[in-house]
Amino acid sequence: MTKAIFIRNASQLVTLHGGSDAPRVKAEMSELGIIENGSVWIEDGVIQAVGTDEELAAKYANRLAEAELVDASGKLVTPGLVDPHTHLVHAGSRENEFNMRLQGKTYMEIMNAGGGIHATTRATKAASHEQLYKESYNRLNQFLRHGVTTVEAKSGYGMDWETELKQLEVAKELQEKHVVDVVSTFMGAHAVPKEYKENPDEFVRVLVEDLIPKVAELGLAEFNDVFCEHGVFTPEQSRVILEAGKRHGLIAKIHADEIEPYEGAELAAEVGAISADHLLKASEKGMKAMAEKGVVGVLLPGTAYFLMAESANGRKMIDLGVPVALSTDCNPGSSPTVSLPFIMSLGCLKMGMTPAEVITAATINAAHAINRGREIGSLEIGKKGDVTIFNIENYMKLQYSYGVNHTDTVVKNGRVVVKGGQLIEELSLS
C-alpha cells in the first residue's frame, strides 16, 4: 500500500471530467473542467477525490498528517500526458538523412534507396535485447521528464519474426519494469522488406498466416498497425492485414494518408480502426467517415515539421467531428523528439487548434486512441493516479511559452516520480 498523496491548491486543476466513455469531439474538446484552487487526493495509486482545496482539506482533515503533501500553488495541474503513437523501441539514429533532406532529397526517395525505415531496421536487427532495453528505458525517462505517463510503442523495425519478437519483448519488459505504462502495437507491416520487393503480396501472406497469429498467441500486442501508402502497402493489402489482426483479437490502427491521398482514412472507418494516424493528405470524405464511426485521428505535427511538410488539417477535422489526439511519433527518422508539450504547441501553431483543444488531444482523446479512456486521461475518482504539474499558472501559457519544458512534478500511479523537474532516483516498479 502506497502513501496517500494530497496535491493541493493548484492555480488551475484541469480535470477533463466526463470524457471516459468516448473521445471528445467538436466543442467538447474545449471543455476542460477547470477547478481553481483545485486539489486531488490519491490513495493506493487511484484518485479518491477531486475538488477545491477547501473541500478536500475538510474531507480529509483527520488524515492530512499521514499524506504526502504536494504544493501546487501557482501551478497548472493536468492529467498525466498520454502519447498514443511512438516507435519507442529502436536502435540507431539518422541524422545523415536529415542533412540529405535539407539538400533536397524526399523521405520516400531516401527510403527507396535503402535508407529510412530500412536503415533503422538494420540497426535494430543488429542490436541486442539488452541494448534496445537500455536505450528505450532512457527514452522513457525523457518522456517522463516532459510529463508523459503512458506511451504506445510499435514494433516494425524488423519485419521478420526474430526482430519483431525482440522489439515486442523489450516493450513488455519496459511495461513490467518502468513506471511509465507502455502499450504495445504490432507493426510488422511497416514496410515491405527488400527480399519481398518484387512480390509484396507474399509478405502480406507471411504477416497474415505467420507473424500476426504468433503475436496474438503470445499476447505481445494489443493493436495491429499498417503503413498504408504508395510504395508501401496498398489499401487492399492493408485491409487484408488489419482484418487478419482483428480475427486474432488485435485492434486495428493505421498509418493513413501521410504522404499522398490514398483512402487510408476511408479504410480506417470501414474496418472499424480505433485510430487513423498522420492524415496529412486525408480527404474530406475520409474525415467525415472517421467522424461518423468515431475513429480517433492521431495527428503528428512534429513529423510534418521535421519533414518540412504541411501539417494535417486539425482544425477542419475537429470542425467535422473527428475526435483528435496528438502524439510525438517519436522515431529516429521523421520525428526524433520526446516532447509532447512541444507537439501541443505545434498543434496550435501549425494546425489551428486552440490551447484547450490540444490539452484534450494529449490527455483523454489520446487515452481513447489506445483503448485506455476509462483508466487514464482525466482526473476523476477511480482512475489511475497519473498527474502532471507544470510550473506555470494557467493552461494557455503551456502552448504560449513554446519550446520550454515546464514540467515540475509528475505523479504516476499515486507515486511522485519527477520532482522539481528531476527524476526521482529509483524509477523501477520493484
C-alpha positions as CSV (number, residue, x, y, z in Angstrom):
1,M,0.0,0.0,0.0
2,T,1.5,3.4,-1.0
3,K,1.2,6.5,1.0
4,A,-1.7,8.8,0.2
5,I,-0.8,11.9,-1.9
6,F,-2.6,15.2,-1.5
7,I,-1.9,17.6,-4.4
8,R,-3.1,21.0,-3.0
9,N,-4.2,24.4,-4.2
10,A,-3.4,24.3,-7.9
11,S,-3.9,27.6,-9.7
12,Q,-5.8,25.6,-12.3
13,L,-6.7,22.0,-12.0
14,V,-7.7,20.6,-15.4
15,T,-9.9,17.7,-14.7
16,L,-11.5,16.8,-18.1
17,H,-14.2,15.1,-16.2
18,G,-17.0,13.3,-18.0
19,G,-15.0,12.0,-21.0
20,S,-14.4,8.4,-20.1
21,D,-17.0,6.7,-22.3
22,A,-16.0,8.2,-25.6
23,P,-13.4,10.6,-27.0
24,R,-14.4,14.3,-27.1
25,V,-15.5,15.9,-30.4
26,K,-16.1,19.5,-31.6
27,A,-16.9,21.9,-28.8
28,E,-16.4,19.2,-26.2
29,M,-12.7,19.4,-26.9
30,S,-12.6,22.9,-25.3
31,E,-14.4,21.8,-22.1
32,L,-11.5,21.3,-19.7
33,G,-13.4,21.1,-16.4
34,I,-11.1,23.6,-14.7
35,I,-11.2,24.0,-10.9
36,E,-9.4,27.0,-9.5
37,N,-7.5,26.4,-6.2
38,G,-8.1,22.7,-7.0
39,S,-6.8,19.6,-5.2
40,V,-6.6,15.9,-5.8
41,W,-6.4,13.1,-3.2
42,I,-4.7,9.9,-4.4
43,E,-4.5,6.6,-2.4
44,D,-3.4,3.1,-3.4
45,G,-2.5,4.5,-6.8
46,V,-6.1,5.6,-7.5
47,I,-7.7,9.0,-7.5
48,Q,-10.1,9.2,-4.5
49,A,-11.3,12.8,-4.6
50,V,-11.1,15.9,-6.8
51,G,-12.4,19.3,-5.9
52,T,-11.4,22.7,-4.4
53,D,-8.7,22.8,-1.8
54,E,-11.2,23.9,0.8
55,E,-13.5,20.9,0.1
56,L,-10.7,18.3,0.2
57,A,-8.9,19.8,3.2
58,A,-12.2,19.5,5.1
59,K,-13.0,16.0,3.8
60,Y,-9.5,14.6,4.8
61,A,-8.9,16.8,7.8
62,N,-8.2,13.9,10.1
63,R,-5.7,12.4,7.7
64,L,-3.6,15.3,6.4
65,A,-0.7,14.4,8.7
66,E,-0.3,10.9,7.1
67,A,-0.4,12.0,3.5
68,E,2.5,13.2,1.3
69,L,1.6,16.8,0.5
70,V,2.4,18.3,-2.9
71,D,2.1,22.0,-3.0
72,A,0.8,23.1,-6.4
73,S,0.3,26.7,-5.5
74,G,0.7,28.9,-8.6
75,K,0.9,25.9,-10.9
76,L,-1.1,24.1,-13.6
77,V,-2.2,20.6,-12.8
78,T,-3.4,18.2,-15.6
79,P,-3.9,14.5,-16.1
80,G,-0.7,12.7,-16.9
81,L,0.0,13.3,-20.6
82,V,-0.6,10.3,-23.0
83,D,1.4,9.7,-26.1
84,P,-0.6,7.3,-28.4
85,H,1.9,6.8,-31.3
86,T,5.6,6.1,-30.8
87,H,8.3,3.9,-32.2
88,L,9.9,3.8,-28.8
89,V,11.9,0.6,-29.2
90,H,14.6,1.0,-31.9
91,A,18.4,1.4,-32.3
92,G,20.4,3.8,-34.3
93,S,19.8,7.4,-35.5
94,R,19.5,9.0,-38.9
95,E,20.9,12.5,-38.7
96,N,22.7,11.9,-42.0
97,E,19.2,11.7,-43.7
98,F,18.3,15.0,-42.0
99,N,21.2,16.5,-43.9
100,M,20.1,14.8,-47.1
101,R,16.6,16.2,-46.9
102,L,18.0,19.7,-46.3
103,Q,19.7,19.2,-49.6
104,G,16.5,18.3,-51.4
105,K,16.0,14.5,-51.1
106,T,12.5,13.4,-50.2
107,Y,11.6,11.0,-47.4
108,M,10.4,8.3,-49.9
109,E,13.5,8.8,-52.1
110,I,15.7,8.1,-49.2
111,M,13.6,5.1,-48.1
112,N,13.6,3.6,-51.6
113,A,17.4,4.0,-51.8
114,G,17.8,1.8,-48.7
115,G,17.6,4.5,-46.0
116,G,14.6,5.5,-44.0
117,I,12.8,2.6,-42.2
118,H,15.3,0.2,-43.8
119,A,18.2,1.9,-42.1
120,T,16.6,1.7,-38.7
121,T,15.7,-1.9,-39.4
122,R,19.3,-2.8,-40.0
123,A,20.4,-1.1,-36.7
124,T,17.6,-2.7,-34.7
125,K,18.3,-6.2,-36.1
126,A,21.9,-5.8,-35.1
127,A,21.1,-4.6,-31.6
128,S,20.9,-7.0,-28.6
129,H,17.9,-7.2,-26.4
130,E,19.9,-5.5,-23.6
131,Q,20.9,-2.6,-25.9
132,L,17.4,-2.0,-27.1
133,Y,16.1,-2.1,-23.5
134,K,18.7,0.3,-22.2
135,E,18.2,2.8,-25.0
136,S,14.4,2.6,-24.8
137,Y,14.4,2.9,-21.0
138,N,16.3,6.1,-21.3
139,R,13.8,7.4,-23.8
140,L,11.0,6.6,-21.3
141,N,12.9,8.7,-18.7
142,Q,12.9,11.6,-21.1
143,F,9.2,11.2,-21.8
144,L,8.5,11.2,-18.1
145,R,10.5,14.4,-17.6
146,H,8.2,16.0,-20.2
147,G,5.1,15.0,-18.2
148,V,4.1,11.8,-20.2
149,T,2.9,8.9,-18.1
150,T,1.7,6.5,-20.8
151,V,3.0,5.7,-24.2
152,E,2.1,3.4,-27.1
153,A,5.1,1.6,-28.6
154,K,5.1,0.0,-32.0
155,S,7.3,-2.8,-33.4
156,G,8.1,-2.6,-37.1
157,Y,11.8,-2.2,-37.3
158,G,12.3,-5.9,-38.0
159,M,9.7,-7.2,-40.4
160,D,10.9,-10.7,-39.6
161,W,9.9,-12.8,-36.6
162,E,13.1,-12.7,-34.7
163,T,13.4,-8.9,-34.7
164,E,9.7,-8.1,-34.2
165,L,9.7,-10.5,-31.3
166,K,12.7,-8.8,-29.8
167,Q,11.1,-5.4,-30.0
168,L,7.8,-6.6,-28.5
169,E,9.6,-8.4,-25.7
170,V,11.6,-5.3,-24.9
171,A,8.3,-3.3,-24.8
172,K,6.8,-5.9,-22.5
173,E,9.8,-5.8,-20.2
174,L,9.6,-2.0,-20.1
175,Q,6.0,-2.2,-19.2
176,E,6.9,-4.5,-16.3
177,K,9.9,-2.5,-15.0
178,H,9.5,1.2,-15.9
179,V,6.9,3.4,-14.1
180,V,5.6,4.7,-17.5
181,D,2.9,2.5,-18.9
182,V,3.9,1.0,-22.3
183,V,1.0,-0.2,-24.6
184,S,2.2,-2.4,-27.4
185,T,1.3,-2.4,-31.1
186,F,2.5,-4.9,-33.6
187,M,3.6,-3.2,-36.8
188,G,5.2,-5.9,-38.9
189,A,3.6,-4.1,-41.9
190,H,5.8,-1.0,-41.5
191,A,7.5,-1.5,-44.9
192,V,8.0,-4.2,-47.5
193,P,11.3,-6.0,-46.8
194,K,13.8,-5.9,-49.7
195,E,13.6,-9.6,-50.3
196,Y,9.8,-9.2,-51.0
197,K,10.0,-6.0,-53.0
198,E,9.1,-7.8,-56.3
199,N,6.3,-9.9,-54.6
200,P,4.8,-7.8,-51.7
201,D,1.7,-10.0,-51.6
202,E,3.9,-12.9,-50.4
203,F,5.0,-10.7,-47.5
204,V,1.3,-9.9,-46.8
205,R,0.7,-13.7,-46.7
206,V,3.6,-14.2,-44.2
207,L,2.2,-11.5,-42.0
208,V,-1.4,-12.9,-42.1
209,E,-0.6,-16.6,-41.8
210,D,2.5,-16.5,-39.6
211,L,3.5,-13.3,-37.8
212,I,0.1,-12.0,-36.7
213,P,-1.0,-15.4,-35.3
214,K,2.3,-15.7,-33.3
215,V,2.0,-12.2,-31.8
216,A,-1.6,-12.8,-30.8
217,E,-0.8,-16.3,-29.3
218,L,2.0,-14.9,-27.2
219,G,-0.1,-11.9,-26.1
220,L,2.6,-9.5,-27.0
221,A,0.5,-6.7,-28.5
222,E,-3.0,-5.2,-28.2
223,F,-3.0,-3.4,-31.6
224,N,-2.1,-4.2,-35.2
225,D,-0.9,-1.3,-37.4
226,V,-0.1,-1.0,-41.1
227,F,1.6,1.8,-43.2
228,C,-1.0,2.3,-46.0
229,E,0.9,4.4,-48.5
230,H,2.0,4.5,-52.2
231,G,5.1,2.3,-52.4
232,V,4.4,0.6,-49.1
233,F,1.1,-1.2,-48.6
234,T,-2.0,-0.6,-50.8
235,P,-5.4,-0.1,-49.3
236,E,-6.4,-3.6,-50.4
237,Q,-3.3,-5.2,-48.8
238,S,-3.8,-3.0,-45.7
239,R,-7.4,-4.2,-45.4
240,V,-6.2,-7.9,-45.5
241,I,-3.6,-7.2,-42.8
242,L,-6.0,-5.3,-40.5
243,E,-8.8,-7.8,-40.9
244,A,-6.4,-10.7,-40.1
245,G,-5.4,-8.9,-36.9
246,K,-9.0,-8.5,-35.9
247,R,-9.6,-12.2,-36.4
248,H,-6.8,-12.8,-33.8
249,G,-8.1,-10.2,-31.3
250,L,-5.8,-7.3,-32.3
251,I,-7.4,-3.9,-32.5
252,A,-6.8,-2.1,-35.9
253,K,-4.7,1.0,-36.2
254,I,-3.5,2.5,-39.5
255,H,-0.8,4.9,-40.7
256,A,-3.0,6.7,-43.2
257,D,-2.7,9.4,-46.0
258,E,0.7,10.6,-44.7
259,I,2.5,11.4,-47.9
260,E,-0.2,11.1,-50.6
261,P,-4.0,10.8,-50.6
262,Y,-4.6,7.1,-50.6
263,E,-8.0,6.5,-49.0
264,G,-6.4,5.5,-45.7
265,A,-8.9,7.5,-43.7
266,E,-11.8,5.8,-45.5
267,L,-10.3,2.4,-44.9
268,A,-9.9,3.2,-41.1
269,A,-13.6,3.8,-40.9
270,E,-14.5,0.8,-43.0
271,V,-12.5,-1.7,-40.9
272,G,-13.5,-0.1,-37.6
273,A,-10.0,1.0,-36.6
274,I,-9.6,2.6,-33.2
275,S,-7.4,5.3,-34.8
276,A,-6.0,6.6,-38.1
277,D,-2.7,8.4,-37.7
278,H,-0.8,11.1,-39.7
279,L,-3.7,12.1,-42.1
280,L,-1.7,14.9,-43.7
281,K,-3.4,14.2,-47.1
282,A,-6.7,12.8,-45.8
283,S,-9.7,13.6,-48.0
284,E,-12.8,15.4,-46.6
285,K,-14.8,12.2,-47.4
286,G,-12.3,10.2,-45.3
287,M,-12.5,12.7,-42.4
288,K,-16.3,12.6,-42.5
289,A,-16.3,8.8,-42.5
290,M,-13.9,8.8,-39.5
291,A,-16.2,11.2,-37.7
292,E,-19.2,9.0,-38.3
293,K,-17.5,5.9,-37.0
294,G,-15.7,7.6,-34.1
295,V,-12.2,6.8,-35.3
296,V,-9.7,8.9,-33.4
297,G,-7.5,11.0,-35.7
298,V,-4.0,10.9,-34.2
299,L,-2.1,13.9,-35.6
300,L,1.7,14.1,-35.6
301,P,2.6,17.7,-36.3
302,G,6.2,17.1,-35.3
303,T,6.7,14.7,-38.2
304,A,5.4,17.3,-40.7
305,Y,7.6,19.9,-39.1
306,F,10.7,17.8,-39.2
307,L,10.0,16.7,-42.8
308,M,9.3,20.3,-43.8
309,A,5.8,19.4,-45.0
310,E,2.4,20.9,-44.5
311,S,0.7,19.7,-41.3
312,A,-2.6,17.8,-41.2
313,N,-5.7,20.0,-41.1
314,G,-6.5,19.5,-37.5
315,R,-8.9,22.5,-37.4
316,K,-11.0,21.0,-40.2
317,M,-11.1,17.6,-38.6
318,I,-12.3,18.9,-35.3
319,D,-15.0,21.0,-37.1
320,L,-16.1,17.9,-39.0
321,G,-16.5,16.0,-35.7
322,V,-13.3,13.8,-35.8
323,P,-12.1,13.1,-32.3
324,V,-8.5,14.4,-32.5
325,A,-5.5,13.3,-30.5
326,L,-1.8,14.4,-30.6
327,S,1.4,12.4,-30.5
328,T,5.2,12.9,-30.9
329,D,5.6,9.9,-33.3
330,C,8.9,9.5,-31.5
331,N,11.1,7.8,-34.1
332,P,14.7,8.2,-35.4
333,G,13.8,9.2,-39.0
334,S,10.9,11.7,-39.1
335,S,10.3,12.9,-35.5
336,P,13.2,12.3,-33.1
337,T,11.6,14.1,-30.2
338,V,10.0,13.1,-26.8
339,S,8.5,16.5,-26.1
340,L,4.7,16.1,-26.2
341,P,4.3,19.7,-24.9
342,F,6.2,21.0,-27.9
343,I,3.9,18.9,-30.2
344,M,0.9,20.5,-28.4
345,S,2.4,23.9,-29.3
346,L,2.7,22.8,-32.9
347,G,-0.9,21.8,-32.8
348,C,-1.8,25.4,-32.1
349,L,0.8,27.0,-34.4
350,K,0.6,24.6,-37.4
351,M,-2.9,23.0,-37.3
352,G,-5.2,25.8,-36.0
353,M,-6.1,24.1,-32.7
354,T,-6.7,26.1,-29.6
355,P,-4.8,25.7,-26.3
356,A,-7.8,23.9,-24.7
357,E,-8.2,21.5,-27.7
358,V,-4.6,20.4,-27.6
359,I,-4.7,19.6,-23.9
360,T,-7.8,17.4,-24.6
361,A,-5.9,15.9,-27.6
362,A,-2.9,14.9,-25.4
363,T,-4.9,13.5,-22.5
364,I,-8.4,12.0,-22.7
365,N,-8.5,11.7,-26.5
366,A,-5.0,10.2,-26.6
367,A,-6.1,7.7,-24.0
368,H,-9.1,6.7,-26.1
369,A,-6.8,6.2,-29.1
370,I,-5.1,3.4,-27.2
371,N,-8.2,2.0,-25.6
372,R,-7.4,3.5,-22.1
373,G,-10.1,6.2,-21.8
374,R,-11.7,4.5,-18.8
375,E,-8.4,4.3,-16.9
376,I,-6.4,7.5,-17.6
377,G,-6.6,10.8,-19.4
378,S,-8.7,12.7,-16.9
379,L,-8.7,13.5,-13.2
380,E,-11.7,11.5,-11.9
381,I,-12.5,9.3,-9.0
382,G,-11.5,5.7,-9.7
383,K,-8.9,6.5,-12.4
384,K,-5.2,5.9,-12.1
385,G,-3.3,8.5,-10.0
386,D,-1.4,9.9,-13.1
387,V,-0.9,13.6,-12.7
388,T,1.4,16.2,-14.3
389,I,2.1,19.5,-12.6
390,F,3.5,22.4,-14.7
391,N,5.4,25.3,-13.3
392,I,3.0,27.8,-14.9
393,E,-0.2,29.3,-13.6
394,N,-2.7,28.6,-16.5
395,Y,-3.2,26.2,-19.3
396,M,-2.9,28.8,-22.1
397,K,0.7,29.5,-21.1
398,L,1.7,25.9,-21.7
399,Q,1.5,26.5,-25.5
400,Y,2.2,30.2,-25.5
401,S,5.6,29.7,-23.9
402,Y,6.7,27.1,-26.5
403,G,9.8,25.0,-26.6
404,V,10.2,25.1,-22.9
405,N,9.8,22.1,-20.6
406,H,7.5,23.4,-17.9
407,T,7.1,20.1,-16.1
408,D,7.7,20.4,-12.4
409,T,6.2,17.3,-10.8
410,V,4.9,14.0,-12.2
411,V,2.8,11.6,-10.1
412,K,2.5,8.1,-11.7
413,N,0.1,5.5,-10.1
414,G,0.0,7.6,-7.0
415,R,3.8,7.9,-6.6
416,V,5.9,11.1,-7.1
417,V,8.4,10.1,-9.8
418,V,9.5,13.6,-11.0
419,K,10.1,16.4,-8.6
420,G,11.4,19.9,-9.4
421,G,11.8,18.7,-13.0
422,Q,14.2,16.0,-12.0
423,L,13.6,12.2,-12.0
424,I,13.4,10.5,-8.6
425,E,16.4,8.2,-8.4
426,E,14.7,4.8,-8.3
427,L,12.1,4.5,-11.1
428,S,11.6,0.8,-11.3
429,L,8.3,-0.8,-10.2
430,S,10.0,-3.1,-7.7
